[in-house]
Amino acid sequence: MGMKVTRSRAQDPNVCGVTAAIAVIDGKWKSTLLWALESGPHRPGELRRRLPGLTEKVLTQTLREMEADGLIHREVHDVRPLKTVYSLTAFGRELSEALAPLSDWGHRRLEKLAESQLVS
């Protein structure tokens, strides 16, 4: 079908803007984590509780990629035990807002698919 969007394509200046944006949010959990962090800063354990099925390993890897892409900020509070908190950067908030209309379109598409299956 289409070519898989890889993280390296997010840095390729010759790709179109849509491809560059999709490369940053590609993956099962990134857009969900963006929306979870829209409500405010969260600790990793809180994010895992809000997203059943997300393993600690995948969460850690996903958060690192999102931090490297400038979407989220990681803050470590020097208390015992260490307390890590993630929040959206201004850039991450911009992306989240840009995704809202795309999400609406996706939901309308799913509704159309469901309607066409009822007719068949």
Backbone torsions as a table, in degrees:
resi	resn	phi	psi	omega
1	MET	NA	-113.4	179.5
2	GLY	-93.4	170.5	178.9
3	MET	-81.3	138.0	179.0
4	LYS	-66.2	133.6	178.9
5	VAL	-84.1	117.8	-179.4
6	THR	-100.9	161.2	179.5
7	ARG	-60.2	-33.1	-179.9
8	SER	-63.5	-28.4	178.9
9	ARG	-69.1	-19.0	178.9
10	ALA	-68.1	-22.3	-179.6
11	GLN	-102.8	-2.1	-177.8
12	ASP	-78.0	114.8	-177.2
13	PRO	-69.5	-9.9	-177.1
14	ASN	-95.0	3.0	177.7
15	VAL	-91.6	160.2	178.9
16	CYS	-73.7	162.9	-176.7
17	GLY	-60.1	-37.2	-179.7
18	VAL	-64.8	-43.8	179.0
19	THR	-62.1	-42.8	179.4
20	ALA	-61.9	-39.5	179.4
21	ALA	-69.5	-43.4	-178.7
22	ILE	-65.3	-35.0	178.6
23	ALA	-60.0	-32.9	-178.4
24	VAL	-77.2	-30.6	-177.5
25	ILE	-105.7	4.5	-179.7
26	ASP	-62.4	140.5	-179.5
27	GLY	123.2	158.8	-172.2
28	LYS	-66.9	-32.8	-167.1
29	TRP	-110.7	-13.2	-170.0
30	LYS	-62.7	-48.2	-179.3
31	SER	-66.2	-35.7	178.2
32	THR	-64.6	-41.6	178.2
33	LEU	-66.9	-38.5	176.8
34	LEU	-56.6	-48.5	-178.2
35	TRP	-67.8	-35.7	177.9
36	ALA	-63.8	-38.4	-178.1
37	LEU	-80.0	-12.0	176.9
38	GLU	-61.4	-31.3	-177.6
39	SER	-77.4	-6.2	178.6
40	GLY	134.5	174.7	-178.7
41	PRO	-61.4	145.7	179.3
42	HIS	-137.7	149.7	171.1
43	ARG	-86.3	155.7	-178.3
44	PRO	-54.9	-40.8	-180.0
45	GLY	-62.1	-37.3	178.4
46	GLU	-65.2	-41.1	179.4
47	LEU	-63.7	-41.7	179.6
48	ARG	-64.3	-38.5	179.0
49	ARG	-66.9	-34.1	-179.7
50	ARG	-75.7	-21.0	-174.3
51	LEU	-125.1	78.7	179.2
52	PRO	-57.6	139.3	-179.0
53	GLY	98.5	-13.3	178.6
54	LEU	-89.3	116.3	-178.5
55	THR	-80.3	159.8	-179.9
56	GLU	-60.6	-41.1	-179.1
57	LYS	-62.8	-47.5	-179.2
58	VAL	-67.4	-39.2	177.8
59	LEU	-59.6	-48.6	-179.2
60	THR	-59.4	-47.1	-179.1
61	GLN	-63.4	-44.0	-178.8
62	THR	-65.1	-44.6	179.1
63	LEU	-63.0	-38.4	178.0
64	ARG	-63.0	-43.4	179.1
65	GLU	-64.0	-42.7	-179.4
66	MET	-66.0	-35.5	177.2
67	GLU	-68.0	-43.1	178.7
68	ALA	-62.1	-32.0	179.4
69	ASP	-84.3	0.2	176.2
70	GLY	79.8	16.2	-177.7
71	LEU	-86.7	-31.9	-177.5
72	ILE	-131.5	159.6	178.7
73	HIS	-115.1	133.7	178.5
74	ARG	-107.6	123.9	-179.7
75	GLU	-122.1	125.6	178.5
76	VAL	-106.1	119.7	179.2
77	HIS	-89.8	130.9	-175.5
78	ASP	-81.2	70.3	174.8
79	VAL	-126.4	163.2	177.1
80	ARG	-105.9	126.1	-9.3
81	PRO	-69.0	158.9	-179.6
82	LEU	-54.5	139.2	-178.9
83	LYS	-116.3	117.4	179.1
84	THR	-104.9	133.7	-179.4
85	VAL	-129.6	135.0	177.8
86	TYR	-110.0	140.9	176.8
87	SER	-143.7	160.4	177.9
88	LEU	-73.8	141.7	168.6
89	THR	-83.1	170.9	176.4
90	ALA	-59.2	-37.5	179.5
91	PHE	-65.4	-40.8	177.8
92	GLY	-66.7	-38.5	178.4
93	ARG	-65.3	-40.5	177.1
94	GLU	-58.9	-44.5	-179.8
95	LEU	-64.6	-43.0	179.8
96	SER	-59.8	-42.5	178.3
97	GLU	-66.9	-36.9	179.2
98	ALA	-67.9	-29.1	-178.5
99	LEU	-77.6	-21.1	-176.0
100	ALA	-54.5	-50.0	178.5
101	PRO	-63.8	-33.3	178.1
102	LEU	-66.0	-39.6	177.2
103	SER	-63.3	-43.7	177.8
104	ASP	-58.7	-44.1	179.0
105	TRP	-61.2	-43.2	179.6
106	GLY	-60.8	-41.4	178.5
107	HIS	-65.7	-40.0	177.3
108	ARG	-62.8	-39.3	178.6
109	ARG	-62.8	-44.6	179.4
110	LEU	-62.0	-38.6	177.7
111	GLU	-63.4	-43.1	178.6
112	LYS	-61.6	-42.7	178.5
113	LEU	-61.5	-43.8	-179.7
114	ALA	-63.0	-41.8	179.0
115	GLU	-63.5	-42.7	-177.6
116	SER	-68.6	-28.3	177.7
117	GLN	-74.1	-29.2	177.6
118	LEU	-69.0	-35.1	-178.0
119	VAL	-71.8	-37.4	-176.0
120	SER	-65.6	NA	NA
